[in-house]
Amino acid sequence: MTSVGTALTADDVLAIRDIASVWNVAEDDGDAARWTDLFVADGVSVYGNGRVESGRETLGRAAEARAVDERMFPWSHWTLGDPTVEPTDDGALLRHSYATVTAHPDGSFGFQSLSERVYRVRRDAGRWRIVERTIHPIPLGLAPDPEDRTSVCAPVVTEPDGRSPGAADRIAIEELLTRAAVAEDTGAVDGMADLFVAAGATVNGRGAVTSGRPAIAAAAVERWLKSANHQKVHFAVNVLVEAAGDGAVATSYNVILAGATAADTAIESVVVKHDRVARDGGTWRFVERRVAPLDRVPRPGRAPGAEVSGTTEHGAVSAADRQAIQDLLTWSAIAADTGDHDRATAAFADDGRTVGLDGAVTAGRDAIGRRLREQWDTPGADRLVHWNVNTTITSTVDGAHAHSYGMVVALDGAGRGRIDAVVAQHDELRRVDGGWRFVERLVRPIGRELRAAH
């Protein structure tokens, strides 16, 4: 969907994606000024019930009212998977699936709402801002019209930049995973099949192989009808992309939400997908999609946060550096799930430190390693799954700062999950021996009520 390197650069796409993350964090922090500044002066917000708010002044008043609305205090807002960005004549179109998570009085968590958000954006005073934001409901429990099972979107065409995969290619591959998830949600089986090369294949968790576009489309129809996929939301998180021969391998967690309504939606499953992808007629497509259990995440040769091309100067972070830092956050989440203490510890500088929700400080890489081993030995730790969303990365005098939301999900014996914790992560990073490392990882609650409780 994104033509990176033509109408939009990789830096443009990453900046536009940031709009969704900043929106969510500003909403949760009650920061009406930051939220309102995301819009152009005559910006418009269209809600799912048809209500329209126009102009920055009106939008600002509405944001200020939400900031003191106690009903919203337990809520946190989450982007599901990587947003897609499509160039338009006057800017771009940003789309993503979205969830509101609520903290219940008993300490448990649930889903308050699910929706698709579409933003028309354009450059305004040197930055990307929202012209119009529209909310579309995700029709859980309602099957879309079978006549609408058409191609999900136009193919992604990237301009090769001499790196495989480079910043532009990686964005295209991330969006390939997002479009596959959307196809599962909507029953767009023709679009699903077109995401594969002609001789592409899928391998399910039991090892069964489906080969060729016609067979992949037929299997998608059967899966969509028998499994009631019209009642589900699919998304990919913890995405890693590594060069492999003439193509690439993408590893991700694939999450399925299921429920008749948003209120009774639950996490049905979390699996790992290993995707071999290749350019096919100028477009990135799947060669093979293989499902694996969570404890079989591969370890690529590149160390977390390894050296990348690009520079970081105060005021700007290159696309390549941003993606390297995102990889560091992703690998830290995966290492927590797999008990890979060496990788998790290596993500820190020698003088790195962590600050927990309770304010407890663990200082020094060796002490952090011991702490991580203690956490892994805690009963039930091997059933926890971690992922990060809503990530924004900005430069600092000494390196970079990353802000993200972390979700922890506890899986039962059948692979179903419940939300165990949601936190905001504040990470200070710097280059060490050519790679990015954590200097400090500070964890805080999300939402005004949760922060006040601490």
FIVOMAR-637843 format. One record per atom (N, C-alpha, C): residue in three letters; x negated, y, z negated. Coordinates in pm, whole numbers, plus 50000, padded with zeros to 5 digits. Atoms other than C-alpha are relative to their C-alpha. Layout:
N
ALAXYZ...
***
This chain:
454
MET499184988050000MET500005000050000MET499145012550000THR500864988450008THR497085023349938THR499025000350114SER501024998449898SER495005036150228SER498855007849940VAL501124993650065VAL491885043350026VAL498905002550102GLY501054996849905GLY489135060750220GLY500535007350121THR499414992249891THR491575077050465THR500685012149936ALA499294988650060ALA494255099550312ALA499585002349856LEU500354999050141LEU493145092049955LEU498664993349977THR501255006350040THR489735084849805THR500254991149879ALA499905008350121ALA489105059449531ALA500185008849877ASP499854991050114ASP488715088549287ASP501425005649992ASP498624995349999ASP492115101949397ASP500944989549940VAL499105010650047VAL493815068449335VAL499874998149850LEU500195001850144LEU492275064548989LEU500575011949922ALA499444988250066ALA493245100348898ALA501534999449999ILE498545001049992ILE496825094149015ILE500504989149904ARG499625010550096ARG497005061548816ARG499985005349857ASP500114994450135ASP495925081448510ASP501285007149957ILE498764992850034ILE499205100848529ILE500924991149918ALA499125009150073ALA501135070048415ALA499504997749858SER500565002450133SER498745063848123SER500155012249910VAL499884987850080VAL498695100048008VAL501465002549962TRP498574998650029TRP502505101348034TRP500364991949875ASN499625008950110ASN502855071447799ASN499415004549867VAL500664996150124VAL500315083347543VAL500555013249948ALA499454987250044ALA501635119047535ALA501404998349943GLU498665002750052GLU505175105847487GLU499924994149859ASP500115006450131ASP504075083947196ASP499415009149894ASP500624990850095ASP501975111247036ASP500895011949968GLY499164988350019GLY504825136347058GLY499315012750048ASP500774988749948ASP502465158947257ASP500775006050119ALA499124994549897ALA505085178947447ALA499235008450101ALA500754991349909ALA502565203547594ALA499224991650102ARG500765008449908ARG500355176147742ARG500924992950098TRP499045006849915TRP503375157547877TRP500545009550107THR499424990349908THR504885188748036THR498995004450106ASP501044995649907ASP501555198248196ASP499744989850112LEU500135009849893LEU501745166348406LEU500795004150124PHE499124996149891PHE504375183648624PHE499535012850068VAL500134987049934VAL504125210848887VAL501075009349940ALA499094990350063ALA505995242748793ALA501464996950025ASP498605003049968ASP509185231848972ASP500254984949999GLY499865014550006GLY508825194948883GLY501374995549952VAL498685005650030VAL511855172448840VAL499834986149937SER499955013350060SER512575142348618SER501424994750013VAL498695006149979VAL515435119148714VAL500074987249918TYR499885011450092TYR516575094248450TYR500894989150059GLY499245011449951GLY518135060148495GLY501505002149998ASN498564997350007ASN521565073548397ASN500435011350093GLY499674989349905GLY521375100348668GLY499735014049949ARG500284986750054ARG520495129248436ARG498755005750066VAL501104993349932VAL518185154548601VAL499525011749914GLU500624988450065GLU515775178948433GLU499065006550101SER500764993149895SER514245205448659SER499235011849941GLY500814988650040GLY511425230248605GLY499254997349871ARG500855002650116ARG508605230248353ARG500625004849869GLU499414994750123GLU510505251448103GLU501044990449945THR498975009650043THR513455227348092THR499354986949956LEU500705012450036LEU511145197148089LEU499315001449865GLY500694997750127GLY509165212447803GLY500934999749881ARG499035000250111ARG512245218247587ARG500454985849970ALA499585013950020ALA513355182347644ALA498904991949932ALA501115007150061ALA509875169547553ALA499855003849853GLU500084995650140GLU509835190447235GLU501104993549916ALA498915006650072ALA513215175847137ALA499684985449974ARG500375014050019ARG511945140347191ARG498914998549894ALA501135000850093ALA508845147946985ALA500444999549855VAL499515000150139VAL510975152546672VAL501214990749983ASP498875009350006ASP513615126246752ASP499554987349928GLU500465011250082GLU513165100346476GLU500354986550060ARG499655012749937ARG514875073646685ARG498854994850087MET501095003949912MET511795073746910MET498714997049926PHE501255001750074PHE509215071746632PHE499454985750006PRO500565013549996PRO508935033446640PRO499614995350141TRP500195004549862TRP508565032447020TRP498565002150047SER501234997749925SER505465028447232SER500284996550145HIS499695000949858HIS505355030447612HIS498834993650074TRP501035008449940TRP503455005947832TRP500194998850151THR500025003149858THR502535003748199THR499684985250016LEU500185014349981LEU502824967548314LEU499234997550129GLY500825002449882GLY499984958448551GLY499455012850059ASP500604988349934ASP498054981548783ASP501045006850089PRO499084992949912PRO500215008648945PRO499514999650144THR500374998749860THR500295011149323THR500125014650040VAL500044986249954VAL499545043649503VAL500055000050153GLU499794999449855GLU500755051649856GLU499875014350047PRO500124986349950PRO499635082350052PRO501265004550072THR498874994049929THR502375105450181THR499505012450073ASP500414988449922ASP502355135850408ASP499505011549912ASP500364988750085ASP502095160150116ASP499384995949868GLY500595004350126GLY500515138949843GLY499934984949990ALA500045014650020ALA501145103849717ALA501234995649923LEU498925006350074LEU503705080049570LEU499394989949904LEU500505008850105LEU502875062549241LEU501154991549948ARG498965009150050ARG504885031649134ARG499414990749895HIS500425010350095HIS504675008748833HIS501194994949920SER499035005350097SER506734985948612SER499625005249863TYR500184992450125TYR507174999548263TYR500854993749891ALA499245005350114ALA508254987747919ALA499875009249881THR500034993550130THR509175004547595THR500064989149894VAL500065009750109VAL508174983947291VAL500395007149871THR499574994050126THR509814990546955THR499514991949881ALA500415006550124ALA508524982846607ALA501224999149908HIS498855002150087HIS511274967546391HIS499625002149853PRO500304997750142PRO511594974946017PRO499304988449930ASP500645011550064ASP510474939545931ASP498564997750046GLY501375001349954GLY507144945246107GLY499854992750131SER500065006949870SER508024925546422SER500175010250113PHE499904991349884PHE508084939846775PHE500934993850103GLY499135004749893GLY510524937547064GLY500035010150112PHE499904991049885PHE511344953247400PHE501265008549988GLN498884990750005GLN513554984047399GLN500605002250139SER499504997949864SER513784988947777SER498934995650099LEU500875003449888LEU512284978148109LEU500475008050121SER499614992149884SER512204999248425SER498865000550100GLU501024996449903GLU510365008248742GLU499965015150006ARG500164985649993ARG508975043248757ARG499315003750131VAL500534995449872VAL508305061649081VAL499725015049986TYR500424986150011TYR506385094549089TYR499575005150138ARG500554992749886ARG505965118149383ARG499025010149944VAL501044991350055VAL502705136649319VAL499325007750112ARG500784992249905ARG500655163449490ARG498925007549924ARG501054992050062ARG497545183749428ARG500565013749963ASP499504987150049ASP498265214749223ASP498935005849909ALA501054993450078ALA495575238549094ALA498844990649970GLY501185008350013GLY492835212949152GLY500194986549936ARG499775013150061ARG494485182548995ARG501314994350051TRP498775006649958TRP497215157349067TRP501085002049895ARG498874998050091ARG500615165848918ARG501274994150061ILE498745006349960ILE504155151948934ILE500935010350062VAL498954992049936VAL506655166949177VAL501364994949954GLU498755006150045GLU509425142549087GLU499724986349941ARG500085013250062ARG509655112948851ARG501404994149996THR498705006749998THR512505087948898THR499884986549931ILE499935012950069ILE513465058148679ILE501004991150072HIS499125010049942HIS514925027148841HIS500084988149904PRO499915011550091PRO516274998948622PRO499474987450067ILE500355013549954ILE514774964148655ILE501204991249967PRO498725006850024PRO517954943148698PRO499834986049943LEU500125013150063LEU517254915148451LEU501374993349996GLY498755007450001GLY519924888548493GLY500835002350123LEU499254997249878LEU521074902348830LEU499134996750120ALA500785003749882ALA519884886149153ALA500135010750107PRO499884990349889PRO519014910949432PRO500664993550121ASP499375004949877ASP520814907749765ASP499004991850080PRO500945008249923PRO519204878849958PRO499575006650130GLU500374993449876GLU519254900950268GLU498845009749979ASP501074990550030ASP516754923450091ASP498654993049982ARG501265007150018ARG514064896250081ARG499095002450120THR500884996249890THR511784914550319THR498615002749943SER501374997450043SER508134923950308SER499985010149886VAL500074991450117VAL507214940149979VAL499585014150038CYS500484986949959CYS505304968350142CYS499054998050117ALA500965001049890ALA502944976350425ALA498684994449948PRO501285005550044PRO499564958650417PRO499075010849949VAL501034990850047VAL496734974950227VAL498854999850099VAL501144998949910VAL494054987350464VAL498965008749933THR501054992350065THR490774998650311THR498895002850100GLU501154996549917GLU487775015250466GLU498774994349933PRO501185005950064PRO484714993350394PRO498965010649971ASP500964989850041ASP482135013450206ASP498624994349975GLY501345005650012GLY479144990150224GLY499794992049874ARG500095007950122ARG479824973749887ARG501124989950000SER498985010449996SER481704941249843SER500104993349864PRO498984989949972PRO483884947449659PRO499595013549943GLY500284986650048GLY483364984849631GLY501215005749928ALA498934993850076ALA485555009649448ALA501324999550077ALA498785000149920ALA488045012249735ALA500554985950015ASP499575013949985ASP488134974649790ASP500624994749871ARG499475005050127ARG488674967649423ARG501425005149975ILE498654994650016ILE491674990749412ILE500984992250086ALA499125007449910ALA493134972649713ALA500284986049947ILE499815013450054ILE492594938749547ILE500915000349877GLU499124998550116GLU494204950549222GLU501455001850044GLU498644997849952GLU497214962449419GLU500564987550067LEU499555012749944LEU497374928949599LEU500644991549890LEU499445007650112LEU497954912349260LEU501335006149955THR498754993450040THR500614938349174THR501124996850099ARG498975002749901ARG502474932849503ARG500494985549992ALA499595014050018ALA502474895149444ALA500974998849883ALA499105000250115ALA504084901149104ALA501365005950035VAL498744993749959VAL506714924349254VAL500804990450089ALA499315009649913ALA507524898049519ALA500674989149919GLU499385010150087GLU508164872449244GLU501255005649933ASP498874993950069ASP510494896749067ASP501215001950092THR498924995949911THR512514906149375THR500464989050095GLY499655010649906GLY512624873349565GLY499615003350142ALA500444996149866ALA510814889549859ALA499014989650051VAL500875011349970VAL509474855949977VAL499215002050128ASP500744997349878ASP508514867550326ASP498815009149970GLY501094991250041GLY506484895350174GLY498964992649920MET500945008150077MET504934870449931MET499084992150093ALA500805008349910ALA503794847350212ALA499015008550079ASP500864991549920ASP502344876650407ASP498805005149922LEU501154996050081LEU500004883950116LEU498864990050011PHE501005010549982PHE498134851750208PHE499465000150143VAL500485002849866VAL495884844150503VAL500854988550055ALA499125010049939ALA497584820650751ALA499834986249940ALA500275013350056ALA495914789750601ALA499835000649849GLY500144998550144GLY496164802250242GLY500664988949921ALA499485010850084ALA496994779449951ALA500225004849858THR499804998050143THR498314779249597THR499764986849930VAL500225011950081VAL497344754649323VAL500625002749864ASN499324997250127ASN499694752649024ASN499264993549883GLY500665004950120GLY498824743248667GLY499874985049993ARG500105014749999ARG499374706348740ARG499114995150113GLY500905003749893GLY496984706949036GLY500674997950135ALA499315001849873ALA499674705049308ALA499655011450095VAL500444990349900VAL498584722649629VAL501115002750100THR499084995949894THR500834742349866THR499195007950101SER500884994149899SER499144751750196SER500805006150115GLY499404993649884GLY500084775850474GLY501135009449964ARG498974990050031ARG502394806050483ARG501414994249997PRO498625005350005PRO505604786750573PRO500264992149872ALA499815008050120ALA505104762550284ALA500005008849875ILE500044990850114ILE504214790750043ILE501335007549988ALA498704993150001ALA507414809450144ALA501104990649950ALA498975009550042ALA509534777950102ALA499894997149850ALA500195002550143ALA508014770949759ALA500465011949917ALA499564988050072ALA508684807049656ALA501525000649991VAL498535000350003VAL512364803749752VAL500484990149894GLU499595010350096GLU512694771649553GLU499715004349857ARG500384995650134ARG510854786149255ARG500905011349953TRP499194988450037TRP512854818249263TRP501424995849963LEU498645004450027LEU516204800149271LEU500084990849878LYS499925009850109LYS515474771249034LYS499545005849866SER500534994650124SER513514791348780SER500655013149958ALA499294987550031ALA515894821048783ALA499025011649989ASN500994989350004ASN513014844448866ASN500635013950009HIS499334986949997HIS515594871948920HIS500265005149859GLN499854995650138GLN515734873348538GLN498645002549935LYS501354999250054LYS511994878048499LYS499245012050055VAL500924989549957VAL509304904548522VAL498604994249991HIS501365005249992HIS505804894248632HIS499025011850005PHE501044989949984PHE502654914848589PHE498654993949964ALA501375004750023ALA498884910248584ALA499255010149914VAL500844991550086VAL496544923748315VAL498614993649991ASN501375004950017ASN492854919648226ASN499424995350134VAL500465003549865VAL491934919948595VAL498505002450012LEU501424998949970LEU488284913248684LEU499804996450147VAL500265002649858VAL486964914349042VAL498494998550018GLU501415002849975GLU483644898749144GLU499794996850148ALA500345003549863ALA481974896949486ALA499724985250010ALA500225014449979ALA481894861549628ALA499884997650150GLY500205002349858GLY480334854949968GLY500495011850082ASP499464989449915ASP482224874450233ASP501255006449941GLY498784994850060GLY485114881449997GLY499815003249854ALA500064997250143ALA485824883349626ALA500854989849925VAL499185008150089VAL487274864449331VAL500595009349895ALA499314992250102ALA489864881249109ALA500524990649892THR499515007750113THR490544867148763THR500925009149919SER499054991750074SER493574879548567SER500864991649910TYR498935006150079TYR496084871548297TYR501305003350071ASN498694997749941ASN499534867348451ASN501074997649895VAL499015000250107VAL502384875048213VAL501404999850060ILE498595000349957ILE506074866548259ILE500885003849883LEU498964996350096LEU508814884348065LEU501324994650051ALA498715005749959ALA512264868248068ALA501075003849899GLY498884996950087GLY515674877847932GLY501175005150080ALA498804995449931ALA519244885648029ALA500155015249990THR500004985550019THR518864921247891THR498645003949945ALA501284995550054ALA515934942547783ALA499874996549853ALA500065002250144ALA516844937947417ALA499624985749963ASP500365013950034ASP516504899947429ASP498874994750089THR501155004149919THR513514899547665THR498874995149910ALA501125005750075ALA510624878147542ALA498894996450098ILE501135004349918ILE507204867747669ILE500134985050022GLU499775014149969GLU507864834947847GLU498704992250013SER501265007149983SER504284826147939SER498885009750033VAL501214992949962VAL500724838547983VAL499034989650054VAL500965009249940VAL498364820448221VAL498895008050067VAL501094994049924VAL495074827648395VAL500164996350147LYS500035003049858LYS494984830648773LYS498635003750057HIS501254997749928HIS491814827048978HIS500365001550147ASP499604997149863ASP492334843049318ASP498775002250087ARG501004997449896ARG489954839449611ARG500665008650107VAL499424990649904VAL490574868649844VAL498975003350106ALA500874996549889ALA489164879350178ALA500685010350088ARG499434990849903ARG489624906550438ARG500534992050117ASP499355006849888ASP491994895150709ASP500645010750087GLY499484989449915GLY492534919550993GLY499965013649933GLY500144987350069GLY491334948350776GLY500785000949870THR499175000250120THR493624938250487THR499514989249904TRP500345010150099TRP492764920250164TRP501204990749980ARG498965010150022ARG494784887850135ARG499454988549917PHE500395011850077PHE494794856949918PHE499554988750093VAL500415012549938VAL492824826750038VAL500514988349916GLU499485010250092GLU493734806449730GLU500375006549868ARG499584995950134ARG495694813249409ARG500074987449914ARG500095011950084ARG494874788549132ARG500345003749856VAL499594997750138VAL496534786848788VAL499124991749908ALA500825007050098ALA494414777448487ALA500465003949860PRO499664996250137PRO494984776648110PRO499105011249951LEU500714988350049LEU493764805947904LEU498574997049955ASP501335002950052ASP490714787747770ASP499014996550110ARG500895003449890ARG489184783548116ARG499655012250082VAL500394987849930VAL488284819448201VAL498544998850038PRO501405001449959PRO485074818648408PRO499155011349948ARG500954989950043ARG481984837748306ARG499135004050117PRO500854995949888PRO480544857048601PRO498615003549951GLY501394997850037GLY476824862648607GLY499725014149951ARG500264986150039ARG477044900148566ARG500385002249855ALA499714997250140ALA476824911248205ALA501075010749989PRO498984989650015PRO479654932648068PRO499385013850006GLY500504986349992GLY479164968948161GLY498695001250074ALA501294999849931ALA476254960448390ALA499875012350089GLU500294987949923GLU474604987348597GLU500825000450128VAL499254997949876VAL476695001548879VAL499465012450068SER500384987849931SER476105027449143SER500935011149957GLY499174988950043GLY477405061949067GLY499395006749878THR500574992550110THR476625088248810THR501115005049910THR499064994350096THR478315101648501THR499445013349953GLU500384986950047GLU478105138648433GLU501135005249914HIS498974994550086HIS479925158048166HIS501045007050085GLY498924994349921GLY483305166448321GLY500494990950109ALA499565009049893ALA483485137748571ALA499424986149976VAL500465013950007VAL483235099748569VAL500254993950137SER499855005549865SER482605082648903SER500954988049998ALA499115011749989ALA485005055849029ALA499284987349961ALA500765012150033ALA482265029649000ALA499774998749851ASP500205000350146ASP481495039048639ASP501304997049927ARG498695002750063ARG485175039348549ARG500334985250006GLN499675014249985GLN485585004248686GLN499074991349916ALA500915007550087ALA482494992048500ALA500455000949854ILE499514998550137ILE483875006248175ILE501294992149979GLN498785008150009GLN487264990548246GLN499664985249987ASP500435013950012ASP485484957248294ASP499524996949859LEU500495002150136LEU483814961547955LEU501174998149904LEU498825001550085LEU487214966447788LEU500684986650027THR499335012549965THR488664936747977THR499244988049945TRP500775011350049TRP485804913347892TRP500034999049847SER499905000450146SER486034923147525SER501304993349958ALA498725006550030ALA489714912747526ALA499914985050028ILE500105014149964ILE488934879947704ILE499114992649900ALA500905006450095ALA486034872447468ALA500714997349867ALA499245002350123ALA488404876447172ALA500924987950013ASP499095011349978ASP490694850347330ASP499264986750012THR500745012349971THR487974825247415THR498954996749894GLY501025002450102GLY485734828247108GLY498595001950053ASP501314997649941ASP482864840647325ASP499315011149922HIS500564989950090HIS481064858247040HIS498795007150059ASP501214994049943ASP477824863847231ASP500375011150098ARG499584989649904ARG479594882647511ARG500635011849928ALA499354989150072ALA481724902447268ALA498985008649927THR501014992650073THR478694912247061THR499115008050093ALA500874993249903ALA476624921347368ALA500635012650056ALA499324988149950ALA479234947447457ALA499675012449918PHE500314988850089PHE477934969347170PHE498545004150011ALA501364995150016ALA474854991147144ALA499464994849867ASP500605005050124ASP472394980846871ASP500565007149878ASP499494992250112ASP473725008846650ASP501515001950008GLY498554998749986GLY477355003646751GLY500734997249871ARG499205002650119ARG480145002646498ARG501464999050038THR498555000949983THR483834994246467THR500675006049877VAL499194994550109VAL486495011646258VAL501394993950013GLY498735007149995GLY489574990546178GLY501185008649963LEU498784992850037LEU493185000446113LEU499975005049857ASP500064996350141ASP492425001445742ASP498855009549969GLY501124990950020GLY489415024245795GLY498694993149969ALA501225007350030ALA486904996645723ALA499005001150115VAL501054998149900VAL483605002545905VAL499074988050000THR501025010349981THR481374975046044THR498935006050089ALA501064992749931ALA478024989746149ALA498884990650041GLY501115007949948GLY475304974346367GLY500474987850077ARG499585011049913ARG475504948246641ARG500034986649927ASP500025012950071ASP474514919246412ASP501204998649907ALA498855000550092ALA477184927946155ALA501304998450077ILE498805001449917ILE479764931546431ILE500144985650048GLY499965013949958GLY478834897046561GLY500504990849891ARG499535008350112ARG479324881646217ARG501485002149976ARG498584996950022ARG482674899346181ARG500874993350106LEU499235006349893LEU483864886446518LEU500124984949978ARG499955014450029ARG482954850746419ARG500984997049887GLU499055001850111GLU484904854646094GLU501435001150050GLN498654998549947GLN487934866846287GLN500414987850080TRP499685011849920TRP487744837146525TRP500304987949911ASP499795011250092ASP487624813146227ASP501305001249921THR498734998250070THR490884827546090THR501054990650061PRO498965008949945PRO493754802046124PRO500935007350095GLY499104994249900GLY495834809046435GLY499325009050100ALA500694990949908ALA493164830346606ALA499924994350140ASP500125006149867ASP492924805246890ASP501315000250077ARG498724998749930ARG496594811746975ARG500325014550035LEU499774985949972LEU496194849447015LEU499475003750138VAL500374995149868VAL496004867047352VAL499965015349993HIS500184985550004HIS494714902647396HIS499975005850141TRP500204992849874TRP495074927547679TRP500115015049977ASN500044985450008ASN494614964747745ASN500785006250115VAL499354992149896VAL496774989647937VAL499885014749964ASN499974985550026ASN497285027447958ASN498595005649980THR501394995850019THR493525032347995THR499715013050073THR500544987949938THR492085066848058THR498535001149958ILE501444999050025ILE488345073948081ILE499545014050036THR500514986549977THR486715107948046THR498535000549960SER501424999050031SER483105119048030SER499795007849871THR500424992750119THR481365131547717THR498545004250021VAL501384995649989VAL478005147947658VAL499064988050001ASP500905011550013ASP476475114247564ASP500394988150087GLY499595011549919GLY478425091247798GLY501445001150045ALA498585000149961ALA482165084747815ALA500864996249882HIS498995003850100HIS485305080947606HIS501124992850072ALA498885007549945ALA487945054747681ALA501114999149896HIS498835001550086HIS491435055347536HIS500924989850064SER499135010349944SER493685025147579SER500934994849892TYR499135007350091TYR496555005647424TYR499614985350007GLY500265014350006GLY495834970347310GLY501214992749945MET498915008450047MET498534943847276MET499454986449963VAL500365013350044VAL498044911747081VAL501254991449999VAL498855008949988VAL500414882947162VAL499634986549939ALA500195013250060ALA500734850946956ALA500814989950080LEU499355010449920LEU501524819947165LEU500394988249912ASP499635012150070ASP503454790147037ASP499524987850080GLY500475012249935GLY502854753847135GLY500484998350141ALA499445001149865ALA505014757747446ALA499495011050093GLY500544989349918GLY503084788047570GLY500805012849999ARG499224987650012ARG505804813347484ARG499335009249899GLY500704990550085GLY504644845147315GLY500915009849929ARG499354988950070ARG505714871247065ARG498935010649975ILE500954989250021ILE504104905147020ILE499595000049853ASP500535000650137ASP501874902946712ASP499535013749952ALA500494986950039ALA500374937946716ALA499865008850123VAL500294990049897VAL500084969846922VAL499155010849935VAL500914990150057VAL497244994546867VAL499515009350109ALA500714990849911ALA495565024647022ALA498514998449975GLN501445002050010GLN491855020147094GLN499275012350053HIS500824988449963HIS489415049347101HIS498554995450004ASP501345005649982ASP486045039047242ASP499035010850049GLU501104991749955GLU482875059647262GLU498954990950063LEU500925008549926LEU480435045647519LEU498815007950051ARG501164993949936ARG476975052647652ARG499254989450079ARG500825009249922ARG474545037447899ARG498854994949913VAL501115006250070VAL472075013047744VAL499374990050096ASP500715008949907ASP469454996147966ASP500784998250131GLY499335000349871GLY471465004948277GLY501444995649998GLY498615004550009GLY474814992048149GLY500765007849895TRP499164993250098TRP477735006147954TRP500194991349876ARG499815007150127ARG478014996547585ARG500835008649905PHE499234992850102PHE480315005647297PHE499055005849896VAL500674993750113VAL478885030347048VAL500934999549879GLU499015001050107GLU482095030946846GLU501324995350058ARG498645004449966ARG485425012446868ARG500895003349880LEU499114995250106LEU488075030046659LEU501424995650034VAL498655005149978VAL491505013446625VAL500975008149914ARG498984992350072ARG494595033446528ARG501384995050040PRO498645003749963PRO498365026946521PRO500505008450116ILE499334992549893ILE500545037846814ILE501305005549944GLY498704994650038GLY503505060746759GLY499915008149873ARG500054990850114ARG504225087946509ARG500304993149869GLU499635006750126GLU505905065646248GLU498894990549955LEU501065009450037LEU503155039246260LEU498765007249952ARG501174992450045ARG500385065146233ARG500235005849862ALA499714994150130ALA502115081845941ALA499924989749888ALA500045010750100ALA502335048245762ALA498574996949959HIS501405002650031HIS498545046445772HIS499285012649954
***
